[in-house]
Amino acid sequence: MRSRYSAYVLGLEDYLLVTWHASTRPAALNLGAEAQAKWLGLDVKAHSASDGAATVEFVARCRVGGRAQRLHEVSRFVREDGRWFYVDGVID
């Protein structure tokens, strides 16, 4: 989770795509087409893992166009071939 947050901060679309599970991965993210966010921090609220599956609840804070925003999500991950992949998330 922390590496994916860092990838968003740095605009590393390729990394985000290769760490996204193939069953739910979009063709592209087009991060450059969106208003640039200035990421301010990540707070992992909870996490659990069992039998190759995990959930992570987090709050990420950013500023877009001078306005503060926060993203509160519970993300699902799966472990395949020793690597964790983001599957999807529910935004609160």
Sine and cosine of phi, psi and omega as CSV:
sin_phi,cos_phi,sin_psi,cos_psi,sin_omega,cos_omega
0.00,0.00,-0.71,0.70,-0.03,-1.00
-0.90,0.43,-0.60,0.80,0.01,-1.00
-0.93,0.37,-0.57,0.82,0.03,-1.00
-0.94,0.34,-0.63,0.78,0.09,-1.00
-0.86,0.50,-0.73,0.68,0.02,-1.00
-0.86,0.50,-0.61,0.79,0.02,-1.00
-0.91,0.42,-0.62,0.79,0.09,-1.00
-0.90,0.43,-0.67,0.74,0.01,-1.00
-0.85,0.52,-0.67,0.74,-0.07,-1.00
-1.00,0.00,-0.08,1.00,0.00,-1.00
0.95,0.32,0.53,0.85,-0.05,-1.00
-1.00,0.02,0.97,0.25,-0.05,-1.00
-0.86,0.52,-0.65,0.76,-0.01,-1.00
-0.86,0.51,-0.69,0.72,0.01,-1.00
-0.89,0.45,-0.68,0.73,0.00,-1.00
-0.87,0.50,-0.66,0.75,-0.02,-1.00
-0.93,0.36,-0.64,0.77,-0.02,-1.00
-0.96,0.26,-0.29,0.96,0.06,-1.00
-0.99,-0.14,0.11,0.99,0.03,-1.00
-0.99,-0.14,0.74,-0.67,-0.03,-1.00
-0.88,0.48,0.67,-0.74,-0.07,-1.00
-0.84,0.53,-0.47,0.88,-0.04,-1.00
-0.95,0.33,-0.34,0.94,-0.04,-1.00
-0.77,-0.64,0.03,1.00,-0.08,-1.00
-0.93,0.37,0.77,-0.63,0.10,-0.99
-0.96,0.27,0.30,-0.95,0.03,-1.00
-0.92,0.39,-0.56,0.83,0.00,-1.00
-0.39,-0.92,0.34,-0.94,0.05,-1.00
-0.96,-0.28,-0.45,0.89,0.00,-1.00
0.80,0.60,0.74,0.67,-0.02,-1.00
-0.86,0.52,-0.55,0.84,-0.01,-1.00
-0.94,0.34,-0.33,0.94,-0.03,-1.00
-0.99,0.14,-0.28,0.96,-0.03,-1.00
-1.00,-0.02,0.31,-0.95,0.11,-0.99
-0.86,0.51,0.71,-0.70,-0.06,-1.00
-0.93,0.36,0.83,-0.56,0.06,-1.00
-1.00,-0.05,0.64,-0.77,0.16,-0.99
-0.98,-0.20,0.96,-0.26,-0.06,-1.00
-0.96,0.28,0.71,-0.70,-0.12,-0.99
-0.93,-0.36,-0.35,0.94,0.01,-1.00
0.23,-0.97,0.35,-0.94,0.02,-1.00
-0.80,-0.61,0.75,-0.66,0.07,-1.00
-0.82,-0.57,0.94,-0.34,0.06,-1.00
-0.99,0.13,0.89,-0.45,-0.08,-1.00
-1.00,0.07,-0.62,0.78,-0.04,-1.00
-0.33,-0.94,0.42,-0.91,0.09,-1.00
-0.43,-0.90,0.47,-0.88,0.08,-1.00
-0.48,-0.88,0.51,-0.86,0.01,-1.00
-0.61,-0.80,0.60,-0.80,0.01,-1.00
-0.28,-0.96,0.75,-0.66,0.11,-0.99
0.78,0.63,0.72,0.70,0.08,-1.00
0.98,0.20,0.23,0.97,0.06,-1.00
-0.75,-0.66,0.50,-0.87,0.00,-1.00
-0.52,-0.86,0.40,-0.92,0.16,-0.99
-0.79,-0.61,0.55,-0.84,0.04,-1.00
-0.71,-0.71,0.83,-0.55,0.12,-0.99
-0.98,-0.18,0.78,-0.63,-0.04,-1.00
-0.57,-0.82,0.30,-0.95,0.17,-0.98
-0.81,-0.59,0.84,-0.54,0.08,-1.00
-0.93,-0.37,0.72,-0.70,-0.01,-1.00
-0.93,-0.37,0.62,-0.79,0.04,-1.00
-0.49,-0.87,0.14,-0.99,0.07,-1.00
-0.80,-0.60,0.79,-0.61,0.03,-1.00
-0.81,-0.59,0.85,-0.53,0.00,-1.00
0.84,0.54,0.55,0.83,0.01,-1.00
0.99,0.11,-0.05,1.00,-0.03,-1.00
-0.96,-0.29,0.75,-0.66,0.03,-1.00
-0.96,0.30,0.64,-0.77,0.06,-1.00
-0.65,-0.76,0.34,-0.94,0.09,-1.00
-0.66,-0.75,0.58,-0.81,0.04,-1.00
-0.90,-0.45,0.91,-0.42,0.04,-1.00
-0.94,-0.34,0.90,-0.45,-0.11,-0.99
-0.65,-0.76,0.53,-0.85,0.23,-0.97
-0.94,-0.34,0.93,-0.38,-0.09,-1.00
-0.99,-0.17,0.54,-0.84,0.09,-1.00
-0.94,-0.33,0.66,-0.75,0.03,-1.00
-0.77,-0.64,0.45,-0.89,0.14,-0.99
-0.78,-0.62,0.49,-0.87,0.01,-1.00
-0.96,-0.29,0.84,-0.54,0.04,-1.00
-0.71,-0.70,0.73,-0.68,0.01,-1.00
0.78,0.63,0.63,0.78,0.07,-1.00
0.98,0.19,0.10,1.00,-0.02,-1.00
-0.84,-0.54,0.57,-0.82,0.06,-1.00
-1.00,-0.02,0.66,-0.75,0.03,-1.00
-0.79,-0.61,0.70,-0.72,0.09,-1.00
-0.94,0.34,0.74,-0.67,0.03,-1.00
-0.98,-0.22,-0.86,0.51,0.01,-1.00
-0.19,-0.98,-0.01,-1.00,0.00,-1.00
-0.43,-0.90,0.38,-0.92,0.07,-1.00
-0.94,-0.34,0.86,-0.51,-0.03,-1.00
-1.00,0.01,0.74,-0.67,-0.01,-1.00
-0.98,-0.19,0.00,0.00,0.00,0.00
